[in-house]
């Protein structure tokens, strides 16, 4: 089914699509981002020695806040929300700083610093939005490509069974992961319309059923979970505002804004919408509000999730109603731990198989942006792409490269997406400057016009 181009004036809901189809597509988005959303509270909770009850609350409130943050972005207005089909989840780059702050200053300092960083993003969202001139196509295309490339190792690690798994790379894990990937490939080759749109969801369901047949399904989370849990502001205590933790989390928030910019630009190309500086400002402002909500309910900072960009590209469903369903379902999961536990039944290897396809689609989206909008005959543009992608992928594959540097530098340097993005921005300013960005874009359009 052909999708309409998205603009802020068009309706959010596609009334031509059956509600059950919209619901299925929304659940698919939840499953695509679920592993990334849940792993963060598991890591932080374990590192800070939280009790089972506290960890259960942390997971539930995290999912609820993911839903609220997503709806803030989807229902865009003139003050906040970019109005794109974007999913938000907890920022993984905040894991290390949160653990350090919690260990040295206590849980209350974590959430005081998160709230302060969210307020910082809201206050300076207009300034961040005006920086769109440093994100021409050669930069955004490189950033989107880097995002996909740096996430593929995560997908392959999950396909093998997950980081630290005792049976990592076992024949069963490989069979389940690659089986799901092959199923998705077959569905995209031979099916059409709605079935192709939900190929990832069907792959996850069939992969989970196959795991159950081989006895590789853990039902304990479902049996132990309760039926209802209300969110509680300041669950871990009254927030404390300390300077060093606040500065640390502000740095993390800036990193998240840099990542979100690439995702916003990629989604804008996918849905055929030009993203302006005002759009970016509203998107950043919504992200800042989401971070504040995370601090109030003692969950996490929130940022846009790249894997859902790949899902939109693969399913070809670009309307926001699907994301509204996904956000609403995440909120429901946050209130009903039994549902949250049900989604945990999907084995890590099964999720990994689906993620290979999704993250690969993010890479292809970036390559398409570079091919369509960047003059690749210019040596300067090729050099920018080469160095930025090389830096992003290199830092990802050699994570200990900057281990001897101060921690405030490692927050930037240890993240492949951020390291590659900063490289692309600096090199573009060096070789093209701000005026060169416009000239490069116009020359590309002119060349296309002559070719036509």
Buried (B, 14 or more C-beta within 10 A) or exposed (E): EEBEEBEBEBEBBBEEBEEEBBBBBBBBBBBBBBBBBBBBBBBBBEBBEBEEEBBBBBBBBBBBBBBBBBBBBBBBEEEBBBBBBBBBBBBBBBBBBBBBBBEEBBBBBBBBBBBBBBBBBBEBBBEBBEBBEBBBBBBBBBBBBBBBBBBBBBBBBBBBBBEEBEEBEBEBBBBBBBBBBEBBEEBBEEBEEBEBBBBBBBBBBBBBEBBEEEEBBEEEBBEEBEEEBEBEEEBBEEBBEBEBBBBBBBBBBBBBBBBBBBBBBBBBBBBEBEBEBBBBBBBBBBBBBBBBBBBBBBBBBBBBBBBBBBBBBBBEBBBBBBBBBBBBBBBBBBBBBBBBBBBBBBBBBBBBBBBBBBBBBBBBBBBBBBEEBBBEEBEBBBEBBEBBBEBBBEBBEEEEBBEEEEEEEBBBBBBBBBBBBBBBBBBBBEBBEEEBBEEBBEEBEEEEEEEE
